Amino acid sequence: MAKDKKNKTRKKITTKKQTGRIAVIVSTFNKEVTDGLLSGAMTVLRENSIDDKSITTVFVPGAYEIPLAASHLCKSGKYCGIICLGAVIKGETAHFEYISNAVSNGIMSLNLEYNMPVSFGVLTCYTGEQAEKRSADDQHNKGREAAQAVLDMIKLLKEI
């Protein structure tokens, strides 16, 4: 059993039969960062006994393309949850704000439209250093958190 931040015991989802198929969408922009997020997400899925045959990984050029790919996967009816991973790092223009808002709003709307967990594992960082910390191979990896959120929501939606 896993423990959350408040030391409450949380049941792990242990079989693919309980979850169905999971899709993972990964932006290839800021690849060093998103590779770390993907590694973290895959670790959590494997820790929860989700086998690789039950996981579809899709790569998109940038974070902006994540909602479109997620929408297509939601419409397919093949998945019970989608993990979205990307990294937007602030530059010198307002582009950061536009992309961050568009991606977060797009992902949130898919949760509601399809009544399916679509997690937001897209880093929106002010510096590359912040992004590296959040994608490092440790317990604070945001890819891990996005994967766990999808698994927790799949379980919750089945229970309520």
N, C-alpha and C positions, 0 to 999 in steps of 0.2 A: 504494500500500500504506500502511496505517496503522501507527503505532508505538504500542505500549502503554507503560506507565509505566517498564518496564525496558528500553525501546528495542529490544525484539524486534519484528521485522517480523511483521505479522499480515495475512493475506489478507483482502481485503474480499469480501463476498458481493455478486456483481455482477448477478445477474438474478433476476427473480421466479420463474423456473423452478426455481432452486436453493432458493428459500425457500417458495414457495407464498404463501398469504395470511397477513397479520399483522393482529391486532386490537389496538387501543389503547383502554384503558378509562381515563377521566378523571373524577375527582371534581370537581364544581362548587363544593363548599365550599372556601373560601380560593381563590377563582377567580383572583385576581391571580397567585398562586403556581403554581397548576396550569396556567394558560395558558402560563407560562414553561416548565414541564416538558414540556408538549405540543409547544411550539415546538422545544425541544431534541431530543425524540424524533423528530419529523418530519424535522429536519435530518439526523440520522444515517441514517434510512431512505432519504432522498433521496440522500445521499452514497454509499450502497450500492446505488444504482440500483433501489430498490424504488419502483415507480410508484404514484401515488395510487389507481389502480383496484384495487391489491392490498392496500390498507389500509382497514380498517373502524374508524371511531372511534365509540365509545359513551360517552355521558355518564351518570354516576350522581350522585345527590344528595350523597353523602359517602363517605369512605373505607370506612366500615363496609359499604357496599353493593358494594364492588369484588369481593370473593370470590364473591358470588352471581352477578353478571354474568359474571365470568370462568368460573365453573362452567358456565353456560349456553352460553357460547361454546365451551368445551372439548367439551361434549357434542355440539355441532352437527357436529363433524368437518370444518368448513370451514377451520380455521386450523392453522398449524404452529407458531405462537408468539403469545403474548399479553403486551403491555406494560401494566402497571398503574401508574397515576400518581395521586397524591393528596398531601394535606398535612394532618398532624395537629399542631396547635400546643398546647403545654401551657397549661392554664388554672389555675384555683385548686382544682380537684377531681381525684379519681383517674380521672376519665373518660378522660383522655389515655392512661393505662396500659392500661385495658380495651380501648379502641379499637385502640391500637397492637398489642397482643398478638393480638387477634382477627383483625385484618387480616393480620398477618404469618403467623400460623398457618394461616389460611384459604388464603392464596396458596401457602404451602409445600406444603400437602396436595394442592393441585391439580397441582403439578409431578409428584408421585409417583403420584397416582391416574390421571392421564391420560398420563403419560410424555411430557409436552410442556413446553417452556420457558414459564413464566409468571413474568415478572420483577417484582421488588419495587421499584418506583420511587415508593414512598410515603414522603414525608419525615415524620420524627417528630422535631420540633424543640422546643426549650424556649422559643424566642422567634420572633417574626415576622421579626426581622432575620436569624436563621439561615436561615429558610425562603427569604427573598428572595435571600440569597447562593447558596443551593443551586439556585435556579431561574433565576438570571441568565443572560443570553445570552452565555455563554462556555464554555470547555472543561471547566469544573467542574460544569456543569449535570447534575443527577441524572437528568433525563429522557433526556439523551443517553446516560448510562451504562446506564440500564435498557434502552434500545433496542439498544445495542451488545451487552449481555449476552444478549438474546434471539437476536440474529443469530449471535453466537459459539456459543451452545448449540445452535441449529439445525444449524449446521455440524458441531459436535462429535458430536452424536447421529447424524448421517448417516455419520460416519467410523468410529465405534466399533461 
